[in-house]
Amino acid sequence: MDHPPERPPATASSLSSTSAPVTPALTARALWFDAPGQAVLRQEPLTFDTSAVPSGETTCAGERVLVRALFSGISRGTEATVFHGLVPESEHERMRGPNMGGAFPFPVKYGYAMVGQVEAGPQALLGRPVFVLHPHQDLFVVPAEAVVPLPPDLAPERAVLAANMETALNIVWDALIQPGDRVAVFGAGVVGALTARLAASIAGTEVLLIDRDLGRASLAAGLGLDFALADHVEGEFDVVVNASGSGAALSQAIDLAGPEARLVEASWYGARTVSLPLGGAFHSRRLAIVSSQVGSIPAHRRARWSFRRRLGKALQLLADPRLDALISGESRFADLPEDYARIVESTATLCHRITYQSDV
């Protein structure tokens, strides 16, 4: 289960683009959670001021863009927590996502895996497909710095996985995986599968994806990964990652870790508590348990990597068509109020894609 990017939204001044004169007020539709288990579509007014900037302006800094949604992705773990009103009060501020509307617990507009096309804004971005951390909404205005153009070889339909890939990349960095390491990843959801796929791309690693659902074996095979059921795992591992959202899996990870091994807890438990077996040989084996959360770049990379650079790399890493297997279903945006509860409550859901074109 992943946790949303804990980043402040980009800011912008009143400068705007050269692409068009001032437009009249526009109307957008957005998905809101009004109460536990209740999703509704609301209409929201938008105003996009496109008064001219000085001629010859080449930078996007301080400008804004009007984006029409193409696809968005439902990140089941975190969004289910928000949908059911389970965000702990202590995390209300840290859990705020970029461009989020409302406030926890309710009403709130939430989501962070949006792919759209720029309809108005700086000339360099006009017509381009972009990824942006934004809730489920058919039309929106954000600072130009908030959008990242898609690489030419990345299908927009697959780009909804970008936030999950960014999380997986951060986990691999936190795990300090080295060539030749034996790596176990608990949880064959989207983040776990992407983490295992990245770990397997490091030279000489032996990576095992672990889950309690035998049905995820075919997913692992399609991604070129070895798979095991949780109760059939043996041996010792140099690095163990828990992306399952299960405290029991973290306890098992401790048992499977070799001496001086590193355990990375990538799950977010919300208000739940987890008990761990820290007696026995835990201390004598000198195990290290670290958390990984995408809202911070690991200290050993922070001086060189910005959030934007990391997101850009995540988009590049999505070029592999095999990753389409992580899209487990699709719904029309107009149908979300009826479909949303079923999507986030189904254990079969990986990344559920929302399509907007048919609603225009």
C-alpha positions as CSV (number, residue, x, y, z in Angstrom):
1,M,0.0,0.0,0.0
2,D,1.4,3.3,-1.0
3,H,1.3,6.7,0.6
4,P,0.7,9.9,-1.4
5,P,3.5,12.2,-2.4
6,E,3.9,14.5,0.6
7,R,4.8,17.7,-1.4
8,P,3.5,21.2,-1.3
9,P,1.8,22.2,-4.6
10,A,3.8,24.4,-6.9
11,T,3.0,28.1,-6.6
12,A,2.4,30.6,-9.4
13,S,2.2,34.3,-9.9
14,S,-0.5,36.1,-11.9
15,L,1.5,35.8,-15.1
16,S,-0.2,33.7,-17.8
17,S,0.4,32.6,-21.3
18,T,0.5,33.9,-24.9
19,S,-1.8,31.3,-26.4
20,A,-5.2,33.0,-26.2
21,P,-7.0,36.1,-24.8
22,V,-8.8,36.0,-21.5
23,T,-11.3,33.1,-21.5
24,P,-14.8,33.1,-19.9
25,A,-15.4,31.1,-16.8
26,L,-15.3,27.3,-17.4
27,T,-17.0,24.5,-15.5
28,A,-15.3,21.4,-14.4
29,R,-16.5,18.2,-12.8
30,A,-14.6,16.6,-9.9
31,L,-14.9,13.6,-7.7
32,W,-15.5,14.4,-4.0
33,F,-15.8,12.2,-0.9
34,D,-18.6,13.8,1.1
35,A,-18.8,11.2,3.9
36,P,-17.4,7.7,4.7
37,G,-18.0,5.5,1.6
38,Q,-19.8,8.3,-0.3
39,A,-18.4,9.5,-3.7
40,V,-20.1,12.3,-5.7
41,L,-19.4,14.4,-8.8
42,R,-19.5,18.1,-8.2
43,Q,-19.4,20.9,-10.7
44,E,-16.7,23.6,-10.0
45,P,-16.2,26.9,-11.8
46,L,-12.8,27.6,-13.4
47,T,-11.4,30.8,-14.7
48,F,-8.3,30.8,-16.9
49,D,-6.7,34.1,-17.5
50,T,-4.6,34.0,-20.7
51,S,-3.5,37.7,-20.9
52,A,-0.2,38.1,-22.7
53,V,3.2,37.9,-21.3
54,P,6.2,39.9,-22.9
55,S,6.9,38.8,-26.4
56,G,9.7,36.3,-26.8
57,E,9.0,34.7,-23.4
58,T,10.4,31.2,-23.4
59,T,10.1,30.1,-19.8
60,C,7.1,28.5,-18.2
61,A,7.9,29.8,-14.8
62,G,5.0,31.6,-13.1
63,E,2.6,30.7,-15.9
64,R,-0.5,28.5,-15.6
65,V,-1.9,25.8,-17.9
66,L,-5.4,24.6,-18.6
67,V,-5.5,20.8,-18.8
68,R,-8.2,18.5,-20.0
69,A,-8.1,15.0,-18.4
70,L,-7.4,12.0,-20.5
71,F,-6.9,9.3,-17.9
72,S,-6.4,9.0,-14.1
73,G,-5.6,6.1,-11.9
74,I,-7.1,5.0,-8.6
75,S,-4.3,4.2,-6.1
76,R,-6.4,1.6,-4.2
77,G,-4.5,1.5,-0.9
78,T,-4.3,5.2,0.0
79,E,-7.5,6.2,-1.7
80,A,-9.5,3.5,0.2
81,T,-8.1,4.9,3.4
82,V,-9.3,8.4,2.5
83,F,-12.7,7.2,1.1
84,H,-13.5,5.5,4.4
85,G,-12.4,8.4,6.5
86,L,-9.5,6.5,8.1
87,V,-6.7,9.1,7.8
88,P,-5.4,9.7,11.4
89,E,-5.9,13.2,12.7
90,S,-2.1,13.4,13.3
91,E,-1.6,12.9,9.5
92,H,-4.1,15.3,8.1
93,E,-1.5,17.9,7.1
94,R,1.1,15.4,5.9
95,M,-1.5,13.5,3.8
96,R,-2.5,16.6,1.9
97,G,-1.7,15.9,-1.8
98,P,-0.9,18.6,-4.4
99,N,-4.1,20.2,-5.7
100,M,-6.2,18.4,-3.1
101,G,-9.6,20.1,-2.4
102,G,-11.4,20.3,1.0
103,A,-9.9,18.9,4.2
104,F,-9.7,15.6,6.0
105,P,-11.7,13.8,6.9
106,F,-14.6,15.2,4.7
107,P,-15.5,16.6,2.3
108,V,-12.3,16.0,0.3
109,K,-11.2,15.9,-3.3
110,Y,-8.4,13.4,-3.5
111,G,-6.2,11.6,-6.0
112,Y,-2.7,12.0,-7.5
113,A,-2.4,10.1,-10.8
114,M,-3.7,12.3,-13.6
115,V,-2.8,12.3,-17.3
116,G,-4.1,15.1,-19.4
117,Q,-3.6,17.3,-22.5
118,V,-2.7,20.9,-22.2
119,E,-5.4,23.0,-23.9
120,A,-4.1,26.5,-23.0
121,G,-0.8,27.8,-21.6
122,P,2.8,28.3,-22.7
123,Q,3.4,27.5,-26.3
124,A,6.0,24.8,-25.4
125,L,3.2,22.8,-23.7
126,L,0.2,23.3,-25.9
127,G,-1.3,20.1,-27.1
128,R,1.2,17.9,-25.2
129,P,0.1,15.0,-23.0
130,V,1.3,15.5,-19.4
131,F,1.3,13.9,-16.0
132,V,0.3,15.9,-13.0
133,L,-0.4,15.1,-9.3
134,H,-4.1,16.0,-9.3
135,P,-7.4,14.5,-8.1
136,H,-10.0,13.0,-10.4
137,Q,-11.4,15.9,-12.4
138,D,-12.2,16.4,-16.1
139,L,-10.7,20.0,-16.5
140,F,-8.4,21.9,-14.3
141,V,-5.9,24.8,-14.0
142,V,-2.5,24.3,-12.4
143,P,0.9,26.1,-12.5
144,A,2.9,25.1,-15.6
145,E,5.7,23.8,-13.3
146,A,3.3,21.2,-11.9
147,V,3.0,19.3,-15.2
148,V,5.6,16.9,-16.6
149,P,5.4,16.1,-20.4
150,L,5.2,12.4,-21.2
151,P,8.2,10.8,-23.0
152,P,7.4,10.2,-26.7
153,D,7.5,6.4,-26.2
154,L,5.1,6.3,-23.3
155,A,1.4,5.6,-24.0
156,P,-0.8,8.0,-22.0
157,E,-2.9,5.1,-20.9
158,R,0.0,3.6,-19.1
159,A,1.3,6.9,-17.6
160,V,-1.4,6.7,-14.8
161,L,1.2,4.4,-13.1
162,A,3.7,7.2,-12.8
163,A,3.0,8.0,-9.1
164,N,3.3,4.3,-8.2
165,M,6.6,4.0,-10.2
166,E,7.9,7.1,-8.4
167,T,7.1,5.4,-5.1
168,A,8.8,2.1,-6.2
169,L,11.9,4.1,-7.3
170,N,12.1,5.7,-3.9
171,I,11.8,2.3,-2.2
172,V,14.7,0.9,-4.2
173,W,16.8,3.9,-3.2
174,D,15.9,3.5,0.5
175,A,16.6,-0.3,0.2
176,L,20.2,0.3,-1.0
177,I,20.0,-2.8,-3.2
178,Q,23.4,-3.8,-4.6
179,P,24.3,-6.0,-7.6
180,G,24.1,-9.7,-6.5
181,D,21.7,-9.1,-3.6
182,R,18.9,-11.6,-2.8
183,V,15.8,-9.5,-2.5
184,A,12.3,-10.4,-1.3
185,V,9.4,-8.2,-1.9
186,F,6.2,-8.8,0.1
187,G,3.0,-7.7,-1.7
188,A,2.2,-8.2,-5.4
189,G,0.2,-5.1,-5.7
190,V,1.2,-2.3,-8.0
191,V,3.9,-0.8,-5.8
192,G,5.3,-4.2,-4.8
193,A,5.4,-5.4,-8.4
194,L,7.1,-2.3,-9.6
195,T,9.6,-2.4,-6.8
196,A,10.5,-6.0,-7.6
197,R,10.7,-5.2,-11.3
198,L,13.2,-2.3,-10.6
199,A,15.2,-4.5,-8.2
200,A,15.4,-7.2,-10.8
201,S,16.9,-4.8,-13.3
202,I,20.0,-4.4,-11.0
203,A,22.8,-6.7,-12.2
204,G,23.0,-10.1,-10.6
205,T,20.1,-9.6,-8.2
206,E,17.9,-12.6,-7.3
207,V,14.4,-11.2,-6.7
208,L,11.4,-13.0,-5.3
209,L,7.9,-11.4,-5.3
210,I,5.7,-12.8,-2.5
211,D,2.0,-12.7,-2.0
212,R,-0.8,-14.7,-0.3
213,D,-2.8,-14.7,-3.5
214,L,-1.8,-17.4,-5.9
215,G,-3.6,-15.5,-8.6
216,R,-0.7,-13.0,-8.6
217,A,1.7,-15.6,-9.8
218,S,0.6,-14.9,-13.4
219,L,1.2,-11.2,-12.9
220,A,4.8,-11.9,-11.7
221,A,5.5,-14.2,-14.6
222,G,4.3,-11.6,-17.1
223,L,6.8,-9.2,-15.5
224,G,9.6,-11.7,-15.6
225,L,9.7,-12.2,-11.8
226,D,9.9,-15.2,-9.6
227,F,6.9,-15.7,-7.3
228,A,6.2,-17.6,-4.1
229,L,3.3,-17.9,-1.8
230,A,3.9,-16.3,1.6
231,D,3.9,-19.6,3.4
232,H,6.3,-21.3,1.0
233,V,9.3,-19.0,1.3
234,E,12.6,-20.2,2.6
235,G,16.2,-19.0,2.8
236,E,17.9,-15.7,3.8
237,F,17.7,-12.4,2.0
238,D,20.0,-9.4,1.9
239,V,17.1,-7.0,1.5
240,V,13.4,-7.5,2.3
241,V,10.7,-5.0,1.3
242,N,7.2,-5.0,2.7
243,A,4.7,-3.4,0.4
244,S,1.8,-5.6,1.4
245,G,0.1,-3.4,4.0
246,S,0.3,-6.4,6.4
247,G,2.0,-6.4,9.7
248,A,2.1,-10.2,9.6
249,A,4.2,-9.9,6.4
250,L,6.7,-7.6,8.2
251,S,7.0,-10.1,11.0
252,Q,7.8,-12.8,8.4
253,A,10.3,-10.5,6.7
254,I,12.2,-10.3,10.0
255,D,12.4,-14.1,10.0
256,L,13.7,-14.2,6.5
257,A,16.3,-11.5,6.8
258,G,19.9,-12.6,7.0
259,P,22.5,-11.2,9.4
260,E,23.0,-7.4,9.0
261,A,20.1,-7.4,6.4
262,R,18.0,-4.3,5.6
263,L,14.2,-4.4,5.9
264,V,12.2,-1.6,4.2
265,E,8.7,-1.0,5.4
266,A,6.9,0.6,2.5
267,S,3.3,0.1,3.7
268,W,1.2,2.8,5.3
269,Y,-1.1,1.5,8.1
270,G,-3.2,4.6,8.7
271,A,-4.6,4.4,12.2
272,R,-3.8,0.7,12.6
273,T,-1.1,-0.5,15.0
274,V,1.4,-3.3,14.2
275,S,3.2,-5.6,16.6
276,L,6.6,-7.0,15.7
277,P,8.7,-9.9,17.1
278,L,11.8,-8.0,18.2
279,G,12.9,-10.6,20.7
280,G,14.8,-13.8,19.9
281,A,17.7,-13.3,17.5
282,F,16.6,-9.9,16.2
283,H,19.3,-7.9,18.0
284,S,22.1,-10.4,17.6
285,R,21.5,-10.4,13.8
286,R,21.8,-6.6,13.8
287,L,18.8,-6.1,11.5
288,A,18.0,-2.6,10.2
289,I,14.3,-1.6,9.7
290,V,13.7,1.6,7.8
291,S,10.6,3.2,6.5
292,S,10.1,4.5,2.9
293,Q,7.7,7.2,2.0
294,V,7.6,9.0,-1.3
295,G,7.1,12.4,0.2
296,S,10.8,12.6,0.9
297,I,13.8,11.9,-1.3
298,P,16.4,9.7,0.6
299,A,19.1,11.8,2.2
300,H,21.9,10.3,0.1
301,R,20.2,11.6,-3.1
302,R,18.5,14.7,-1.9
303,A,21.4,17.1,-3.0
304,R,21.1,16.0,-6.6
305,W,17.5,14.8,-7.1
306,S,14.5,17.1,-7.2
307,F,10.9,15.8,-7.1
308,R,10.6,16.8,-10.7
309,R,13.7,14.9,-11.7
310,R,12.4,11.8,-9.9
311,L,9.0,12.0,-11.5
312,G,10.6,12.4,-14.9
313,K,12.7,9.3,-14.4
314,A,9.6,7.4,-13.2
315,L,7.8,8.3,-16.5
316,Q,10.8,7.0,-18.5
317,L,10.8,3.7,-16.5
318,L,7.2,3.1,-17.6
319,A,8.2,2.5,-21.3
320,D,7.9,-1.3,-20.8
321,P,4.6,-2.5,-22.4
322,R,4.5,-5.4,-19.9
323,L,3.6,-3.0,-17.2
324,D,0.1,-2.7,-18.8
325,A,-0.7,-5.9,-16.8
326,L,-0.8,-3.6,-13.7
327,I,-4.0,-2.0,-15.0
328,S,-6.7,-4.2,-13.7
329,G,-9.8,-2.4,-15.0
330,E,-11.3,0.7,-16.4
331,S,-14.3,2.9,-15.7
332,R,-15.8,6.0,-17.3
333,F,-15.4,9.2,-15.1
334,A,-19.2,9.7,-15.2
335,D,-19.7,6.3,-13.6
336,L,-17.3,6.8,-10.7
337,P,-19.9,7.7,-8.0
338,E,-21.4,4.2,-8.6
339,D,-18.2,2.3,-9.3
340,Y,-15.8,3.8,-6.7
341,A,-16.7,1.7,-3.7
342,R,-16.5,-1.5,-5.6
343,I,-13.1,-0.6,-7.1
344,V,-11.3,0.3,-3.9
345,E,-12.9,-2.6,-1.9
346,S,-12.0,-5.4,-4.3
347,T,-8.8,-7.2,-3.5
348,A,-8.4,-7.9,-7.2
349,T,-7.9,-4.2,-8.0
350,L,-4.4,-3.2,-8.9
351,C,-4.4,0.2,-10.7
352,H,-7.9,1.0,-11.9
353,R,-7.9,3.4,-14.8
354,I,-10.5,6.2,-15.3
355,T,-11.2,7.4,-18.8
356,Y,-12.5,10.8,-19.6
357,Q,-12.7,11.1,-23.4
358,S,-16.1,9.5,-23.7
359,D,-17.5,12.0,-21.2
360,V,-16.5,15.1,-23.2
